[in-house]
């Protein structure tokens, strides 16, 4: 492909993406394909000769797109948001276009230094204690990881190494392998699966402690677990606290967990993957009371702050805990010596290389501004509250627990079986997408505001679809198909048909 062809292809691709977002509302959220559909459509071997870019984009539209789940649709309400915005796309294009790999400072000075700048900006916006920032006098600082999953594992490995160093200092004759087998990690039974997986990958026993009726891990529960394990000769090593659990968006009280961890020299990592973004709004910072006790803190910028995956912001109080755990030297990685505090990020992460991810964080923060990002968070929380009010107005439903951030959990009063059937029927229609969780042993449906495109009208459409499906499920005998007005799904499908005919 020469420069002229690339120019034409780039323009066509950008136009295709703009058209996609402008019309995404008219697509079914879930695809209508069966497992293996693409394996049948594509050839078994790569093409021998180059193909024209128009053919490639045409194949993308006709073969790839039919199998896409539209995460940024205003009718996608599953899991949690995936960040996406035009400023972030611009940042990604610039990063991909430069194609640098940030092995060291010299490998691309701007890659390292822009990450320092943006992580300081973001940390200040969140209201993190200065000790976590690179601009502080201490050894703290921020780094962009690929995901909260990576951050949890990185912190676990650093905690393990730090505990070995501390115990060896007390008793140099201790056998490291024997010691490692005694280490225990702790978290709530409401944690994300990635937290438990970190224990598997890091070869550390992970105890899932019972949360209270509101889904929070309490300090007294953690203290009791420490005492039980120490009585058996085990060594508490690592704790993951959740600020916004995956199921119900519950917040563990750091002010209870922190003192317990600090007293036992146990590393406290805070997983604020989704809800941590809300701390850019001062009115929500009370939810991280006690953060000063933490050793590390992580927020997925790529969830709720309009930055495309992957971009997970992690801060540590002492970067040397990471460096001691991950430092492996090679002569070809020797870097320039400087009196300025410049981090060598290859020692702060598992991979050696790193993409220029701070570019998209930078473009988003500059083009939205702090006020624009706060408005985005507040608007989405307001939309969630609006949906919760609609559900509460129907006496067939219960909203519980209390809505948190952009998440509303609800169920039918008729029981778990009907709630499960309602969710199943809605998913089969492919117009709305939600997933479930359990709350106090009850099956509940999670409705999350995920897309930056979601409006009040979209919320009303979602509620109409849910009500229509509930009527079919609970009161089918009261519905006369000959006189029933057009349903919300029929209305959406009609729009889709009209769009396709244009």
N, C-alpha and C positions, 0 to 999 in steps of 0.2 A: 504494500500500500504506500503510495507516494504522498507528499504533503497535501496536494490538492484533493486527493481522494479522502484523506483523513479529515480535511476541513469539511467536506460535504457530509461525510459519515457522522462527524461530531455534531454538526448542526442538526442532522436528522434525528440523532439519538436524543439530543436535548429536547427537541420539539416533541418527540415521542413521550418522554418522561413528563413534560409539562402537560400534554394532553391526557396522560394517564392520571395525574393528580387532579386535573380539572374535572374528570369524568369518573373518578374512582367510586363516587357515591352510587353510581348506577350499576356497579358490578356486584354479583353475589360475593360475599366475603369468602366462602369456602368453595373450592373447585369441585367440579363434577367429573372426577376421573377415578379410575380404579388403580390399585397398586400395580406397578409394572407398565403403566400406559406409555411412558416415555421410552422405556427400553424397546418397545415395539415400534415406535415412530422413528427412532434414530438408528443409523447404520451401525453395524458391529465394529467397524474399523474407522479410524480417522481418515479424512479425505487426503488423497495423495497430492492433488493439485489445489492451489489457492482458490477460494470462492469469492465472488463479488460481495462487497459489503451489503448491498441491497438484498442479496439472497440471505445473508446472515440475519439481518434485521427482520426479514420476512419470516424466516424459520423461528426466530424468537417470538414473534407475535402469534404465529399459528401453532407452534408446538410447545414452547416453554410457558407462555402466559396462561394457557388453559389449566396448568397444574400449579399455579401460584395461589397461596393463601394471602389475602390482601390485608396485611398487618396495619396499614395506615388508613384503612377504610373507617369512616365514622360509625360503621356498624360492627366493627371488631371490638369486642369488650372482654376478651379473654386475657389470662396471664396478667401482664402489666405493660405499660406503653413501650414501644420501641421508638426511640428518637429519630426524627427525620424532618429536615427543613431544607429549603433552597440554600441558605447560607452554609449549612453543613455539607451539602452536596458540592458546593463551590470549593470548600476547604478540602474535601476528598479528591476532587479533580486536580487541585494544585498539588496535593501530596502525591497522588498517583503519577501526575505528569513529571514531577521532579524525580521520582523513583529512587530516592536516597534510602540508605539503611544506616540508622544511627548507632553504629557499634560503639563509637567513642565520641568525644567532643570534636576531635579533628575530622572524623568521618562526615560531620556536618554540624558546625557550631550552632547554627540557628535551630537545629532540631532539638538539641539539649537545652539551649537557653530559652527558647519560646515555651518549652514545657515547664521550666522553672517559673517563668513569668505567669503563665496561665494558671498553674496550680496555686500560686500565691494569690492571684486575683480571686479564683474560685473559693479557696479556703477562707479568705476574708469575707466574701459574700455569704458563706454559710455561717459565719460567726465562730469558726473554730478557734480554740486557744492558740495564741501566737507560737507556742512551743512546737506546734505541728508544722509550721511554715518554714520554708527555706530562708526566708528573709529574717528569721529570728536569730538571736545570738547563739542558740544551742544547735545540736546536731539533728534537729527535726527537718522534715521536708516532705514534699509531695511527688508522686510518680504516677504516670498513666499506665495502668495494667490493661489487659485485654478484656477482663470481665471480673465481676465480684467473685466468681469461682476461683479465678487465678489469685486474686488478692487474699482470699481465705486460706488457700494453700501456701502462698508465700509467707503469710504471717505465721501459719502453723510450723513451717520448716524453720523459720527464724526463731520462734519460741522454743522449739526443740533444741536448736543449737545453743541458744542463750542459757537454757536450763542446764545443759551438759557443762558449759563453761563455768557456770556458777557453782555447781556441785563438785566439779573437779577442783576448783579453787579451794573449796572447803576440805576435800579429801582427794588428793592427787592419785591415790591408788585405786580409785573406783574404776570398774570395767564399763566402758561406754556402751557396749552392746547390751549388757545386762541392765544398765540404767535405762536405755531407750525402751526396753520392753515393759518397764514399769510406768512409763508416762501415760497420762490420761487427759483427754480433751473433753470439754463439756459444752453443751448448748441446750436450747429448748427443744421439746418435741414438736414445736411449731416451725422449726428452722427449714430453710430451703434445702432441697436434696443435695445441693452442691456443698453444703457445710459438712454433711455426713460423708460425702464423697472425698472431701479433703482429708478426713481421717483415714480413709482407705488408701488414698494415694500417698499420704505421708506416714503410713504404717504406725498410726497412733490410735489406740482405742478411743472411740467417741461415744460418750454417754449422752443420750437424749433425755433430759430431765423433764419431769412432768410440769407443765405450765399451770398457772392458776385458772379459775373459770373464765377469765377474760383473755386467756392466751398469752399471759406474761410469765417470764421466768423470774421468780422472786429470789432475793438475796438469801433468805433463810433456807430455801431449797438447795441453793448452790453450796452454802456453808455445810449443810448436812452431808451432801455428796462428797465434799472434800474430806470430811471427818471419817466417813465410811471407808473411803479408798485408802487414806493414810493408815487406818487401823489394819488394813490388809497388806501393808507394805508397798502400796502404790504411790505414785508421785503426781499430784495435780500439776498440769503444765500449761494448759491452753483453754481459754473460754471464748466462745463467740456469742456476743449479745446481738439481738435483732432489734433494729429500729424500723419497724414496718414488716411484720412477718408476711410470708407469701400468701397464706390462706386468708387471714382476716385483717392484716395490717395492724397487728398489735405491737406495742412498744415496750420492750423490756426496760425496767428501771435501772439505768446505769448508776444512779446514786446509791442503789442497794448492792448491785453486783460489783461495782468498782472497789469499794473498801475491802470486800472479801478477797478479791483477787490480789490487790496490793499487799494485804497482810501476809499472803502466802507466796509472794513473788511469782504469781501466775500471770502470764500474758493475757490481756483483755483486748480482743479484736471486736470492733463494732461493724456489723453488716447492716448498712443503711442503704442498700442497693437501690430501692425504689423511693421510699419516703424521705430519704435524706435530702433530696433535691428541694423539698419544701422549706428547708431551713434557710434558704435565701430570703424567705419572708420572715421577718422578726417575730411575728405572732405565733410561729410554730416552734421556735427554738427551745421552749420549755420542755419539749419532748426529748431533748438530748441532755437534760440536766444530769450532771455527773460525768460528762464526756472527758473532763480533765483527768479522770482515772485511767482512761484507755491508753493502750500502747500503739494501736493502729486503728484507722477509721477509713471506711470505703463507701463511696457513692457511685452508682452507675450513671454517669452523665448521659449515656446512650439510652436511658429509659425515659426520663421525664423532662429532660432539658434540651430537647430538639437537636441533639447531636447524634449522627448516625453511628450505629455499631461499627467498630468496637472502641469504647472509650470509658474506662472505669478509673475513677480518681481515688487514689489511695494515699493517705498520709501516715507517717510514723513519727513518734517522738524522738527516736534515736536511729538514724540511718545506719549507724555502725552495726546494729543488730542484723540488718540485712546484708551488709558488706561482709561481715564475718562468716555468715552462712553461705554466701554465694560467690565469694571472690575466688576466681581461678585465673592465674596469670599466664600470659603468653607474650613473647617478645614482640610479635607483630601487632599486639594490642597496646603497646606503650603509647602513652598520650603526652601532651604538653603539660609542663608543670606551671601552675598558676597560684598566685596568692589569693585570688578571688574564689569564693565558695561556689565551685561548679561541681555538681554531682556527676559521678560516672555511673550512669543508669544501668549499664550491663550488670552491675553488682546489686541492683535493686529488684531484679526480676529473674524469671526462669530462662527465657530465651536470651541468646547473645544479642541478636539484632532487634531493631524496633523500627516501626514505620513512623512517619512524621505525623502522628495522630494529633499533636497539639495544634496543628494548623486548623482543623475543623472546629476545635474548641474555641480557638482564637476568632475565627470568622463568625461563629455564632454569637459569642459574647460581644463582639464589636457591632454586628449588624442588628442584634436585638437590644443590646444594652441591658443593664441590670433591671431597669424598670420593665422592659419588655418581657424578660424572663419571669419576673415576679407576677406580671399580669397573666402570663400563660398558666402558671401554677394556680393562681387564685381563680381564674376563669374555669379551669377544669374541676377544681373542688366545688365551685358553685354549680356546675352542671351535674355533678354527682349528687349534691344535695337536692337539686330539682328532681332528679330521677327518684331519689329516696322518698320525696314527698308524694310523687305520683303513685308509687307502690303502696305507701302507707294509707293512701286514700281509698284503696280497695280492700275491703274487709276479708277477702279470701287469702291475703298475703300477710306475712310477718317480715319486717325488716330487722335482722339481728345478725351480729352485734350492731352497735351504733356505727353509722358510716364513718370511715376514716380516709382522709385524703380524697383520692378520686375513686375509691372503692365502695360499692354498696353490696351487701350480702342479703339475700332474701329467700324465702321459701313459702310454699303453700301450707296453709293451716291443716289441710286434709291429710298431711303426712308425707314421709320421705318417699314413698313409692310414687305418689303423684308428682312430687317435685322432680324426681329423677326422670319420670316419663315426660314431663313438660320440657325439661332441658333436652332430652333425647329428640323429641319432636321438633323443637326449634332448630337444633343442629342439622337435622335431616333436611330442613327447608333450605339451609345454606345461606340464608339472608342475614341472620345474626349469628355471632359466635361468642359463646360464653363457656366457662368451665366451672367445676364445682369444688367445694371443700367441705370439711365438717366443722361444725361449731357446737360444742357441748353435746357431742355424739349425734347431732342432727345433720342431715344432708342439706346443704344450702347452695344456692347459685350465686356465683360472683359476677358482678357487672362493673367493669372498670372503664373509666373514661381514658381512652388510649390515644386517639388520633388528635393531632392539632387542628384537624378540619371539622371536628364534631361541633355541632350547633345545638341550640335549644330545640329546633325543629327536628333534628336527628334523634334527640332523646324522646321526643313525643312520638316519632315514628317507631322507635324501638318499643316503647310502652304499648303502642297500639298493636304491634305484632304479638307481644307477650300476652296481652289481654285476649286477642283473637284466638290464640292457641290454647289459652286457659279455658275459654268458653267451649271450644271443641272437646277438650279433655274432661271437663267437669260437668258441663250442662249441654251435651250434644242434642238432647231431646228438645231443648228450647230454641234451637237454631233451625229456622226454615230456610233451606238452601235456595228456595225460589224467591224469597223476599229479602234475603240478607244483602246488605250493602257491600260494595266492593271492599275487600279486606286490605290491610296495610301491605301485606305481601303482594297481593294482586296489583296494588298501586305501584309498588317498586318494580315488579316485573314488567309492568306496562311501560314505565320509564325506560327500563333496560332495552325493551324491544324497539321503542322509538329511537333510542340512541343508536342501536345497531343498524337501523334502517336509514340513518342519515348518510 
